[in-house]
Amino acid sequence: MNVIVYIAGLFVLSLVVRALRKQPQKFKAPPRIQLFNATPVGQHSRDLIARKHDLDACGLKRIGTYRMDPLNVIASAFSNPAEHICCVVYHHPVVGCFTDMVCKSTSGKSYTATNAPTGGALDHREGQEKHYDKTLAIPALFELAKLHKPEGPYDDWTAENFIAKFETAYAEDMDWRARRGGVTKEEVRRQAAESGKPHSEETIDEATRRVNQKLAQSRSDMR
C-alpha cells in the first residue's frame, strides 16, 4: 500500500488462502473503505493498555481511534511528529492485533515496518519499501522506521487528516491492484509456499482465477 501496509492486503490474502484450500470465498476485498471515529473497547482497549509503555517510550501520541467499514477492523493511530513516524495498532477478530510503523515523504516514497502475521508474499508498489517481522514489538518497529525512513520533507499524519489520508491510501492500493488484473500466479505461488504445504500448478492456476474473479466482482458491486 501507499502508506498503511497490511489492511488492503489482509483481505486479498484471505481470498488467496481460501482459494488454495478450495474453500468458499466468504471474505471480500472491498475497493473502498470508510473510517469513522470510535472508542477503543473490549480487546482493542486491552491491546492498547498492554502496549502503552512501548508507545510512550517511542514518543508516540494518540491521533485517534477508528472503525473501518466494511472491514470489521478497529484501529488506533499514533504519531511522533519529531521523527515524522505514524504508528497504527489494529485489531481484527480473526487475525488479532498487529502494528504498522510508517514514515512517508512528500515525494510519495515510504518505509513501513510491520509485525503483521503475513503479507510478504504480495507485491507492493514501487517506492513503498516494506519490512515484515511478526516477532517485533513496537520499539523495534519504531527503530526500523527511524533507520530506514526516506529522505524528507515528510508527509505527516495528524488527527485532522488521518481519515482522509487512510481512505485514499487504501483506494490507491486497490486501484493499483485492479490495474494489474488482480493477483499474479507468482503471488499465489509464494503464498502457497509460505503455507508449507505442496500445491499443484493446477491448484495455483485455479486459486488465481478464483481470487481475481472475486476482486472483479467486488469492484463491479461498487459501481
N, C-alpha and C positions, 0 to 999 in steps of 0.2 A: 504494500500500500504506500501511498504518498507519505504518510506520517505514522499512523497507527497500524502496526504491522499485522495484527492477527485476526481482527474481527471479520473482515471480508473473507479471509482465507479459512476461518473456522468453519463456516457453513459450506464452502466449496469442498473442504476436506471431508466433512461429514458425508457429502454426496459421494465422494470418491470411495471412502471406506465402505459405505453400504453397497455401492455398486460392485466392488471387489468381492464382497461377501454374498452378492446376489440377493440382497435384501430389498424390500420395498423402500422407495425414496420418500421417507416421512419428512425429511428436512427440506427447507427451501433456502436458496441463497438470494434474498431479495435484492434487486438492483439499487434500491434506495432505502434509507432508514431515516427515522426521526428521533431526535433526542428531546427528552422532557426533564425538567428539574425534578429531583426526587430526594427522599430522605433515606440515608442508609439504615436498614433494618435487618433483623434476622442474621443469617450467616454472613452477609456482606458487612454488617456492622461489626461482627466478631472478627472478621478478617482484618478490618481496618484497625481495630484495637490491638490485635496481635502484631501489626506492622507499624504501630505508632512510633516506637522508639527509632526504628530504622528510617522512617520518613523524616522525623525531626532531626536525626543525626545528619541527614543529607541536605538539610535546609529546604525541604520540600513543603510548601504551604498549600493548603487546600484551595482549589479553584471552585469545585462544586461536585455534586453527585447527580447522576443522570440515569434515567431509564431509556433503553434503546429499543424502540419498537420497529418492526415486529420480531426482534431477535431474542426476546426473553433474557436479556442481559442487563445487569446494572453495573455501573462503573463510577469510580470516584477519581477525579483528576487533581493533580498537584503540580506546582511549578516552583523551580528555583530560578528566579529572574537573573541573578548574577551569573549563573552558568548557562542560561538560556535552555534549560532542560525541562521537559514536561514528562511527568510520570502518570500513568493511568493504571489503576488497580481494578481489575474486572472480577465479576462473579457470574458464572453460568451454572445452572442447576446440574448439568451433566459433567462439564469439563472441570468445574470448580473455580479456584482463584488463581489468577496469573497476572503478571505485571509487564507493561511495556515502559521502557525508558527511552525518550526520543529527544533529538536535537535536529532542527531543520534550519537551513539558511534561506535567505530571501531569493537565492538563485534556484531553489527547489530541491537541492540536494539534502539528503537526510541520513542520519545514522540511528538505528534502533537496536537496542539490546533488550531481549525478552526472555522470560522463563516460561513462555507458553509451552505446553507439553508436546506440541508437534507443529508443523508448518514449514519446516526446512525443505520439504520435497517440492514445494511450489515455487515457480519462477516469480521474480519481482521486477518491477520497472527499473529502467536504467537510472542510476543516480540515487537509488534507495538502498543503501547498504544495511544488511541485517545480520544480527548475531543471535543464534538460538542456543540457549543452555538452560534446561529446565531445573538444573541443580542450583542456580544462582539466586541469592536473596537480593533485596533491594540495594544494599550498599555496593555490592559487586556490580550490579547492573548500572548503577549511577557512575561508578568509576570508569566503566567501559564507555559510557556515553560521553563523559568528560574527555577521555583519552582520544576517542575516535571522531568527535563531532566535526562536521565540515567547517570550512573556513567561513567566517561571518561576512557581512552582517547577518543577523538571525531573525527568524520569523517566530516571535514568541506567542505562546498561547496564554490567554487570560480568561477571567470569569466572563468578560464581555463578549469575547469572540469564540469561545470554545465550541459551543453548539454548532454554529455555522461552519467553522473550520473542520470539525469532525465529520459532519454530514457530507461536506464537499469532498474530503479525503476519501471517504468510503465510496461515494459515487464515482470519483475519478478512477479508483482502482477497479471497480466493477465494469466501468465503461472500457477501460484498457483491456480487461479480460475478454469482454464481449468482442472487441475489435480483433482479438486473436482467434476468435472462434470458440472460446471456452478453455478447457484444459487440454493439454497435449498428451499424447501417449507417453512421452518421456516423464512428465509429471506423475502420471498414474503409475508408471513403472517404478519410479523412485519411491512413491508411497507404498507400493506393494512390497518393495524390498525392505522398507522400514518395519513392516509388519512381521518380518521373519518367516513368513510362510510362502511356499512356492506358488506362483500363479502362471498359468499358461499365457502365451501371446493371445490366444483366442479370448481368454478372460479379460486381459488388459484392453484389447480392442473393444469388447462389449461394454466394459466399465466406462471407457472413454466416451463411447457413443451415448450411453445412458445419462452420464453426467451432463454432457453438452446439450442433450435433449431437454433435461430438466432446467438448465440455465437459460436456454432459449425460451422455454415456457414461462419462466419467471419474468423475463423481460417483456414477453407478449402480454402477460397478465397486467403489467404496469400501464400499458397503453389504454 
